[in-house]
Amino acid sequence: MGKTSARWWVVLGLLLLSGCAHRATARVDNSDQPYRIGREDILDVAVWRDADLSRTLPVRPDGFISMPMVGEVKAEGRTPTELADELREALKPYVQEPRVTVIVREVNSSRVFITGEVANPGAYPLRGRVSILQAIALAGGFTDFADREGIVVLRRTGSDGNYIPVSYSELVDEPDKFEPLILRPGDTVIVK
């Protein structure tokens, strides 16, 4: 019984190790996400029929905005609708049936970061849907020492981080087989 058990563990171990020999392909969610307000965005806050409360406000570096009669309100990480709902509730003691609308006037927080073996590493504004290939092109392409198979995208999702390996040759040689990775605000692309 001891030999049979030992053989079973050896077979199980070999199966597990052979499973690790393949490159892990991360499942990527490219669905459109609602826009989340970020630091340095400019917001138009309109309170219907109350010009004194309506204003254009910057989101401060700490993620808050300041509203008369309401005070400090966290805007970062919320959708415009979520922020409007909170402002509406906060204004109820002062304004009869407040109607609040929040419009993002300027998107200044939506950036991706590209670092490593690219010609021009740095922060780039994210305007619309930008794929990993387009981001590398924005950064001037690969340097002579770049490992095109050693690309990694670090994505913050909630409190956890997400590590997404990317194979340049798979994206270029087989574009129909692999859906391109669409970057999100705050993503960091590392080219080894």
N, C-alpha and C positions, 0 to 999 in steps of 0.2 A: 504494500500500500504506500510505503514511503517513496518508492521509485516512481510509481504512477503519479503521485501528488507532485513530486519534483519535476517530472516531465511536463505536467500540466502547467506549472508555474513558469517553466522555461518557454513553452509555446506561447503562453499569455504574454510574457515579457517580450518575446520576439515580435508578436503582433502589435503590441503597443509601440515598440521602437520603430517598426516599419511604418506605422501610421505617422510618426513624427518626422520621417524622412521627406515627406512632401511639404511644400510651402503652404502655409495656412492662407487661405483666401478669405479675407474678411467680407462679410455681407454688408453692403453699403446702402444706406437709405438716401436716395436722391430725390425724395418727394419734396415738394415745396413746403416750406415752413412759414408760419406767420411771422411778420417782421417784429422783432423785439427791439425796443428802444435801447440805445447804447449811450455811453459817455460821449460828450461833445456833439450829440445831435441837437438840432434846433427844432423846437416844437411850437406850433400855434395852438394855444388853448383858447377856445371860444366858449363863452357862457352866453347863451341866447338872451338877448335883450338886456345885457349888462356889460356895457363897454368898459366900465372901471375894472371888472374882473377879467376881461378878455385880454390876453397878451401873448407876445412871442417870448419864449423862454429857452435859454440854453440848458442842457443837461450838464450839470457840473461834473468835475472830475471824480467826485465821490458818488455820482449816480443819482443825486437828488435834484429836484427843482424847488423853487420857493414861490408860493402863491399867496396873495393877500387873503387874510381871514382863514386860510387853511394851514399855512406854515410850510414846513418841510415835508415833501412827499417823495418817496423813492420811485423813480421813473425807470431806471436801468433794469433791463430784463423783462419788462412788461410790454404787452401789445398796446397800441394806442387805445383800443376799446377798453382794456382792463384799467388803464390809467384814467380814462374818462369816467368809468364807473366809480372808481374810488373818489375822484374829485367831486362827482355828483353827490355821493353820500356825505362827504365832508362839508359840502356847502348847504345841505338841507337845513341846518339850524339858522342859517343866515338869509337864504334866498328861497322864495316860494317856488316849488317845483323846478329846480335848476335843470337846465338842459346843457350838457357839456359835450363838446367835441374836441378831440385831440388829433391834430394833423402833424405829421412829420414834415417839416419844411425843408430841412437839410439833413442828409444822411452823412454823417462824418465819422461814425464809429465802425462802419462795416469795412473791415480790412482783413487781408490774409498776410501771413508772414512767410517769406521764402528765404531759406538759409542753406548754407553748405556750398557745394560745388556748382554754383550758378554764377553767371557773369556779374549780375548786379543784385546781391542779396538785399533784402529789406522788407518794409511794409508796403503793401499795394492796396489801393482802394478796390473794394469788391462791388462792381456795378453789374447787376444782372446775374445770370448764370455763367459761371466761369469754371471750366474743367481744369483738371490737373495739368493737362498739356498746354492749355492756354496760359495758366499761371507760370509755368516754366518759360514759356515764350516771353511773357511780360518781364521776367527777370533776366532776359537776354540769352537764355539757353544754357546748356551745360558748359562747364569748363573742360579742359582736356583730361582732367583727372577724375571726372565724375563717374560714379558707378551707376549706370542707368537702371540696373536692377535693384539698387539699394535705395529706393525712394520710399520715404515714410511720411504719412500724414498724421499729425497729432491733432485730435479733435476732442474738445471739451464737451462732454454731454452731461449736464447736471453737475454732480460733485465728482463723478468718475471721469477718467480720461479714456480715450479710445485710440488705439495704435493701429493704423491701417497701412499694411505694406502694399506697395504699388510696383508693378513690373512695366517699365516703359516699352519693352519689346512686345509684350502681350497687347498693350493698348494700340501700338502702331501697326504691328504685323497682323493682328486679328481684331480689327475694330468692330466687326459684327458679333463676335463672340463675347466680348467684354464691354459692359456698359461703362462709359467714362465716369470717373469720380467727379461730382460737382462739389466745389468747395463751399464752405459756410463761413460766416463771419467768425473770426478768431482762430481759424485753422492755421496750423503751422506746417509747412512743407519742408522736409529736410531731405536734401540730396547728398548722399554720402560720397 
